[in-house]
Every structure is written in structure tokens, then in C-alpha cells.
Amino acid sequence: MAALAVSPTRMELLKLRQRVGLAQRGHDLLKEKMDALVIEFFEVLRRIQEARMKALEQLSVAHRALSMCFAIVGTLETKQASKETRRELQVEISTRHIMGIAVPAVEVREVERNALVRGYGLHMTSSVLDEASREFERALKLLIELAELEGSAFALARELEKTKRRVNALEYILIPRLKEALKFIMMRLDEMERENFSRLKRIKAMLEERG
């Protein structure tokens, strides 16, 4: 660990003491922020786990509905209807803030649509196709919510890592260097004070001899 270049003066001693105090307060604040980020991060992870479970369950329901559609309507007819289905989806992506950190906010309109606006011809299809479409639309909505949560988790993880590096830099590098420099100045000032005291004693002794 490289030492700080300092001058052994009382003014420098006062400045260093102020820097140590500021660094310590900064460290404490960042540590509190890091602890709060950890709590928030694990809360988002818990919500991700729940959202992923719901999405997977809904996908399973949707695939069962699709298998039923294949069996009743027919594979070719179902695939043809899927080609005719409207694929556009209005998605608005913005940001919101968690503890001052920008995280993605996704808003989707009309994920679960009416059978009349899906695009395929109703006279050539069955209600099982409508059911399969509806289940996949519900799954899509859950997947979008899951993606939003995962985006929040990534943003929190980045901020947590950055905060952790700053805490470690203060705790293991800057503050120890400042304290080492503080210790050095105090030792040098003590030495200088002893040297001055000894010199003054010698001068006094010399003056007494001459007197």
C-alpha cells in the first residue's frame, strides 16, 4: 500500500484529521446504502422467482390449450390461423427509480385481445383456438412483467457492485492510508518536539556555563 506524501506540520495534521472524518462518514453512508441495496435486491429476486413460476405455469397451460387446438382444429389449420394473427404489440418502455437508481418500467397495452381483433377468420376456426390464443397472451403478459423485474435486478446489481467497490476502496485503501499518514505526522511532530526540547536544554546549559 503506497503511502501518502505529506508534510509533518500541524496544519497538515489538522487537514488529515478532517479528511479521515469525511472519509469515515462517507464510508458509513455508503455502507448503509449498500445494506439497503442488498435488501432491495433480494426482494426483487424473490419477486422474480414468483413471477417466473407464474409465467412457467401459464406457459404450461397455454401449451396444453395449443395441443388441444392441434387435436380438434388440426395442425395445418392452426398454423395457418397463427400466420393470419396480428403480431404487433404496443410496448412503452420508460424508467422509474428505486433508491435513486433508474430501472426499466414496461407498459403494454392490449396483451389479451378480443377474438375479433386477433386477425384470423372466425368462421373457419373453433373456440379452442380462441382459448389457446388467450392463454398465450396471458403468458406473454407475465413474461413481460418478468423481463421488467429482471431488468430492475440487473440495474440494482450494477449499483450494488459499484457501491461495494467504493466502500472497499474507502475501508481498505484510502482510510488506512490517511490513518498511516496521520500516525507518521504525529510521530514526526513528537520527534521534532523532543529534538527542540533537547536543543533548548543544550542552549540553556551553554548559556549557564558562559554566565
C-alpha positions as CSV (number, residue, x, y, z in Angstrom):
1,M,0.0,0.0,0.0
2,A,1.6,3.2,-1.2
3,A,2.0,5.9,1.5
4,L,0.6,9.4,1.1
5,A,3.1,12.2,0.5
6,V,2.6,14.6,3.5
7,S,4.4,17.3,5.3
8,P,4.9,16.8,9.0
9,T,3.2,20.1,10.1
10,R,0.4,20.8,12.5
11,M,-1.6,22.3,9.7
12,E,-1.3,19.1,7.7
13,L,-2.2,17.2,10.8
14,L,-5.5,19.2,11.1
15,K,-6.2,18.7,7.4
16,L,-5.6,14.9,7.6
17,R,-7.9,14.6,10.7
18,Q,-10.7,16.3,8.7
19,R,-10.1,14.1,5.7
20,V,-10.2,11.0,7.9
21,G,-13.5,12.2,9.4
22,L,-15.0,12.9,6.0
23,A,-13.8,9.6,4.6
24,Q,-15.3,7.7,7.6
25,R,-18.6,9.4,7.3
26,G,-18.7,8.8,3.5
27,H,-17.8,5.1,4.2
28,D,-20.6,4.8,6.8
29,L,-23.2,6.4,4.4
30,L,-22.1,4.1,1.5
31,K,-22.3,1.1,3.8
32,E,-25.8,2.0,4.8
33,K,-26.7,2.4,1.1
34,M,-25.1,-0.9,0.3
35,D,-27.1,-2.7,3.0
36,A,-30.3,-1.2,1.8
37,L,-29.5,-2.2,-1.8
38,V,-28.9,-5.8,-0.7
39,I,-32.3,-5.9,1.0
40,E,-34.0,-4.4,-2.1
41,F,-32.0,-6.7,-4.5
42,F,-33.1,-9.8,-2.6
43,E,-36.7,-8.5,-2.5
44,V,-36.6,-8.2,-6.3
45,L,-35.1,-11.6,-6.6
46,R,-38.0,-13.0,-4.6
47,R,-40.5,-11.3,-6.9
48,I,-38.6,-12.7,-9.9
49,Q,-38.9,-16.2,-8.6
50,E,-42.6,-15.8,-8.1
51,A,-43.1,-14.2,-11.5
52,R,-41.1,-16.9,-13.2
53,M,-43.1,-19.6,-11.5
54,K,-46.4,-17.9,-12.6
55,A,-45.1,-17.5,-16.2
56,L,-44.0,-21.1,-16.5
57,E,-47.3,-22.3,-15.1
58,Q,-49.2,-20.1,-17.6
59,L,-47.0,-21.3,-20.5
60,S,-47.8,-24.9,-19.5
61,V,-51.5,-24.1,-19.6
62,A,-51.1,-22.4,-23.0
63,H,-49.2,-25.3,-24.5
64,R,-51.9,-27.7,-23.3
65,A,-54.5,-25.5,-24.9
66,L,-52.4,-25.5,-28.1
67,S,-52.2,-29.3,-28.1
68,M,-56.0,-29.4,-27.7
69,C,-56.3,-27.0,-30.7
70,F,-54.0,-29.2,-32.8
71,A,-56.1,-32.2,-32.0
72,I,-59.5,-30.6,-32.7
73,V,-58.8,-28.0,-35.3
74,G,-55.8,-29.6,-37.0
75,T,-52.2,-28.7,-37.1
76,L,-52.2,-27.1,-40.6
77,E,-55.4,-25.1,-39.8
78,T,-53.9,-23.9,-36.5
79,K,-50.6,-22.9,-38.1
80,Q,-52.5,-21.1,-40.9
81,A,-54.5,-19.1,-38.3
82,S,-51.3,-18.2,-36.5
83,K,-49.9,-16.7,-39.7
84,E,-53.0,-14.5,-40.0
85,T,-52.8,-13.3,-36.4
86,R,-51.8,-9.7,-35.8
87,R,-48.3,-9.7,-34.3
88,E,-47.8,-6.0,-33.4
89,L,-47.8,-5.2,-29.7
90,Q,-47.7,-1.7,-28.3
91,V,-45.0,-1.5,-25.7
92,E,-43.9,1.6,-23.8
93,I,-40.6,1.5,-22.1
94,S,-39.7,4.2,-19.6
95,T,-37.8,4.4,-16.3
96,R,-38.7,4.5,-12.7
97,H,-36.5,4.9,-9.7
98,I,-35.7,2.6,-6.8
99,M,-33.5,4.3,-4.2
100,G,-32.5,6.8,-6.8
101,I,-31.5,4.1,-9.3
102,A,-33.1,4.1,-12.8
103,V,-34.8,0.8,-13.5
104,P,-36.9,-0.1,-16.6
105,A,-40.7,0.3,-16.5
106,V,-42.6,-1.6,-19.2
107,E,-46.2,-0.8,-20.0
108,V,-48.0,-3.0,-22.6
109,R,-51.5,-2.3,-24.0
110,E,-54.0,-4.9,-25.1
111,V,-51.9,-8.0,-24.5
112,E,-55.1,-10.1,-24.0
113,R,-57.2,-9.3,-27.1
114,N,-60.7,-9.9,-28.2
115,A,-61.1,-12.7,-30.7
116,L,-62.5,-10.3,-33.2
117,V,-59.2,-8.3,-33.4
118,R,-56.7,-11.1,-33.5
119,G,-56.8,-11.2,-37.2
120,Y,-57.7,-14.8,-38.1
121,G,-61.1,-15.6,-39.6
122,L,-63.6,-16.7,-37.0
123,H,-65.9,-18.6,-39.5
124,M,-63.1,-21.1,-40.2
125,T,-61.8,-21.6,-36.6
126,S,-63.0,-23.0,-33.3
127,S,-63.4,-21.7,-29.8
128,V,-60.4,-23.9,-28.8
129,L,-58.2,-21.7,-31.0
130,D,-59.5,-18.6,-29.1
131,E,-58.8,-20.3,-25.9
132,A,-55.2,-21.2,-26.9
133,S,-54.6,-17.6,-28.1
134,R,-55.9,-16.2,-24.9
135,E,-53.7,-18.4,-22.8
136,F,-50.6,-17.5,-24.8
137,E,-51.5,-13.8,-24.5
138,R,-51.7,-14.2,-20.7
139,A,-48.4,-15.9,-20.7
140,L,-46.9,-13.1,-22.8
141,K,-48.1,-10.5,-20.3
142,L,-46.5,-12.5,-17.4
143,L,-43.2,-12.8,-19.4
144,I,-43.1,-9.1,-20.0
145,E,-43.6,-8.5,-16.2
146,L,-40.8,-11.0,-15.6
147,A,-38.5,-9.2,-18.0
148,E,-39.2,-5.8,-16.3
149,L,-38.3,-7.3,-12.9
150,E,-35.1,-8.9,-14.3
151,G,-34.1,-5.5,-15.7
152,S,-34.6,-4.0,-12.3
153,A,-32.4,-6.7,-10.8
154,F,-29.6,-6.1,-13.2
155,A,-29.7,-2.4,-12.5
156,L,-29.7,-2.9,-8.8
157,A,-26.8,-5.5,-9.1
158,R,-24.7,-3.0,-11.1
159,E,-25.3,-0.3,-8.5
160,L,-24.6,-2.7,-5.7
161,E,-21.3,-3.8,-7.2
162,K,-20.3,-0.1,-7.8
163,T,-21.2,0.8,-4.2
164,K,-19.3,-2.2,-2.8
165,R,-16.2,-1.2,-4.7
166,R,-16.4,2.3,-3.3
167,V,-16.9,1.0,0.2
168,N,-13.9,-1.3,-0.1
169,A,-11.8,1.4,-1.6
170,L,-12.5,3.7,1.4
171,E,-12.3,0.9,4.0
172,Y,-9.2,-0.9,2.8
173,I,-7.2,1.7,0.8
174,L,-8.0,5.4,1.5
175,I,-8.8,5.4,5.2
176,P,-5.8,3.2,6.1
177,R,-3.5,5.4,4.1
178,L,-4.9,8.5,5.7
179,K,-4.5,7.0,9.2
180,E,-1.0,5.9,8.4
181,A,-0.1,9.4,7.2
182,L,-1.7,10.8,10.4
183,K,0.4,8.4,12.5
184,F,3.5,9.4,10.6
185,I,2.9,13.1,11.2
186,M,2.2,12.7,14.9
187,M,5.4,10.6,15.3
188,R,7.5,13.2,13.4
189,L,6.0,16.1,15.4
190,D,6.8,14.3,18.6
191,E,10.3,13.7,17.4
192,M,10.7,17.3,16.4
193,E,9.3,18.4,19.8
194,R,11.8,16.2,21.6
195,E,14.7,17.5,19.4
196,N,13.6,21.1,20.1
197,F,13.5,20.4,23.8
198,S,16.9,18.8,23.7
199,R,18.3,21.7,21.7
200,L,16.8,24.2,24.1
201,K,18.3,22.3,27.1
202,R,21.8,22.4,25.4
203,I,21.4,26.1,24.7
204,K,20.4,26.8,28.3
205,A,23.3,24.7,29.6
206,M,25.7,26.7,27.3
207,L,24.3,30.0,28.4
208,E,24.6,29.0,32.1
209,E,28.3,28.0,31.5
210,R,29.1,31.3,29.9
211,G,27.3,33.1,32.6
